[in-house]
Amino acid sequence: MMISDRLTRENDTAIHYRRTPGQGPEVVFLSGFRSDMEGSKAVALEAHVTRQGRPYTRFDYRGHGVSDGRFEDLCLSDWLDDTLLVLDRLVEGKVVLVGSSMGGWLMLLAARARPDKVAGLVGIAAAPDFTEDLMRPALTEEQKAALERDGVFYEPSPYGDPLPITRHLLEDGERHLLMREPIRFDGPVHLLQGQEDPDVPWMTAVSLAANLTSRAVTVELIKDGDHRLSRPEDLRRIGAALDRVLAQVEGRPLV
């Protein structure tokens, strides 16, 4: 039975979550930049995981979906804190993190922060260091001026309303960069990446695989895949990738 509830922080701000109990390692979905827990991947994976009787959690970071806070007031540090709050207060045993886009950066940071809890990773167009490596080099002179003058500019988005990009977000991202050195994680990892992704270059997945210390890293390139990877065939691929990582975590033979 799904539990819908909220976790309240010391300052009375809350994040909302949906959790289905079960047996075995828990799967926690980490959504992308300005995405929420009602996205197609989060919901499809919930059905996939809970059919197997496994525990599953999806949630909204602060400033996203139905959780408290204004998006433009927050940054990666806040969303990492939300992720760790979920791991510390909801998840009792081992966890496999599934991170989409920005969620892929957060899953790596969470694995570093909770090495005894995070046992496996599935990245979907994972975007570590995206504020520094993707956003900052693409800034126009007008956007740089707006950041200097106003602390924010608004980026048109094909996925919805314009995105507020703040100076605070970019500066905070600098404190969490991962791709400049080896990323110490030894559990199984499966990275899915579309080669027609307009937001995250497909070589990012290859570079991330090279940086991870784990010997059990699989990169799955989807030649006609976009950034969202939400088509029915993409959702099946994600489910299969998660099953593979779960089998490795549990020491079962791969099919």
N, C-alpha and C positions, 0 to 999 in steps of 0.2 A: 504494500500500500504506500502510495506516495505521500510524503510529508511536505507541506508548504509552510515555511516559517521564516523567521528573521533572526539574525545574529546582531546583537546590539553592542556597540563599542562603548568604552568608558565615557566618551563625550556624547553619548546618546544617539549617535548616527548609526544607522542600521543597514545591513545588506540582506537582501532577500534571497532565499534559495528554495530549490525543490530537491528532495532526496528520497530515494527508494532504498530501503534496507535490503540486505541479502548476505550471501556467504562468499568468502574469498576476498582477494584484493579489491579495494574500492576504485571505481573509475570516476575521476573528477574532470569535468569539461571546463576549459578556460577559453572564453570567447575573445574576439578580436576588438580592435580599436573602435569604439562607439557601437559595438554589437551587444547583444544581450542573450539571456538564457532561453529565449523563445525562438532563436534561429533554427533553421532546418537541420543543421548538423547536430546541434545540441539535443534536439527533440528526437531525431532519428536514432542517434546513439543510445539515448535512454531506452527506447523500445528494444534495440538490439541487445543491450547489456542486461536489462531486467528480464528478458525472455530466458536468459541463462541463469536467473536466480542470483545475480551478482548485485552488490550495492552500487549505486550511481548517484552522483550529485552534480547539479548545474546551478549556477548562481549569477547574480548581477553584481559587478563591481560598483562601488559608489560612483554616482554620476552616470550610471548606465541603467537602462531598463527601469525597474520599479524601486531600485535602491535609493537611499538618501544621497543628497549632495548634487552640486552643479558640476557638470562635466568639465567646464573650462577652469574650475577652481582646483582641479585635481591633476595628478600625474602618475607616472609609473610607480613611484615609491608607494603611493596610496593603494594602487591596485595590487601591488605585491603584498602589502600588509593585509588586504582583504583575502587574498589567496591563502596566505599563511594562517589567517584566522579560521578559515574553513578547514584547513588541514589539522590545525591544533584542536579545534572544538567539535568537529563533526566526525572526522575520520579516525577510527580506532586502531586499525592495523596498517598494512602496506597499501600503497596507492599507486595507480597508474594514471598519469596526467595526460590529457589530450588537449593540446594547445593549438588554437587557430590564429594565424597571423600574429598579432601582438601577444595572444595567449601562448604562442610558441616561445616568445622571449620570456614571458612570465613563468612558464613551466621549467625552463632552464634555471632561472633565478631561484625558484622554489626548490628545485632539486639540490641546488647548492646550499640553500639555507636549511633544508630538512633531509640530509643524506640518509638517515636511518629510516625514513618513512617512504620516500619516493623510490619505487622499485623499477619503474619503466616509463617510457615516454613515447607519445605519438604526436608528431608535428604535422600540421596541415598548413602549407604555405607559411611555415614558421618564419618570423621576421625579427630575429635578434638584432639589436642595435639600430633599429629602423629610423629612430629620430636623428641619429648622427650620420648614418650611411645612405639613407634614402631621402629623408626630408630635408636635411640641411643643405646638401649639394644642389637640390632642386629649387631652392628659394630664389625668387626673382628680386630685383632691386626694390621694387615696390613693396614686396612682402617683408624684406629686411627692414625697410624704413618703417613699416607699420609695427613690426615687433619692437623696434627701438622707441618709437613714439608712443604706441598704445599698449604694448605688451602682448598683442594678439593680432592675428589676421584670420580671415575666413576662407577656407579652401573648398571650392566646389567639389561635390562628391557624386559619383554615378549611383551611389547606393542610398541616397536620401538627402537630408538637409545639409547645407555647407558645414564643414567641420571647423570649429574654432581651434587654431593652433597657437599655443601660447609660448612666450619666452620661457616661462616656468617649466613647461613640458620638455622643451629642448635642453634646457640646462640640467634638469633632473635626469634626463636620459643619459647624459655624459657620466653620471655616477654609477651607471649599471652596465657599462659596455662589457661584452663577453668575448667578442670575436678577435680580440687582439692577442690572445694567448690560448693555450689548451683549456678546454672546458672539462673539468674533472667530473665525470659520471661514468660508472662502469656497468650500469644495467642495460637491458635491451632498449633500442630506439628504432622507430620506423618513421621516416620522413616522407610525406607525400607532397609533391610539388607539380603544379601545372606549368607547362612550357609556354603557354600563351597568357601567363599571368601579367597584367599590365602594372601591377603594384610591387611585386617582389620578384626580382630576377631569379630565374630557375637555378642559376649557379650558386645562389645563396644556400640551397639545400646541400649541394656538393661541398661547399666550403664548411658548412656547419658539421657535416659528417666527418670531414677531415680534422676539424678542431676537437671533436669529442674524443675522450680517451677510451671510451668503450670499444671493445672489439666486436660487439653485436649491434652494428648499425646498418640499417637497410635504407637506401634511397629509392623511392619509386617515382619516376618521372612520367607524367601524363601528358602526352604530346599535344593534345587538343584541350587540355585543362586550363581553366581561368583561375582567378584568385579565389573565388568563393568555393569551388569544388563541391557544389551542392546538387548536381544532377543525380538522378537515381543511380547511375553507374558509379559516380564518385562516392556516394554514400555507401554503396556496397564495398568499394575498395577500402574506405576508412574502417568499416566494420571488420573486414578481413585483416587489415593491418593491426587493429586492436586485438583481435583474437590471437594473432601471431605473438604479439608482445606479452599478452597474458599467459600464453602457453610457456614462453621462455621464463617469465617470472615464476611460474609454478613448477618449472622443471619438467614439463610434459613434452613429448616429441612433437615436432612441427609436422603438419600434414602436407 
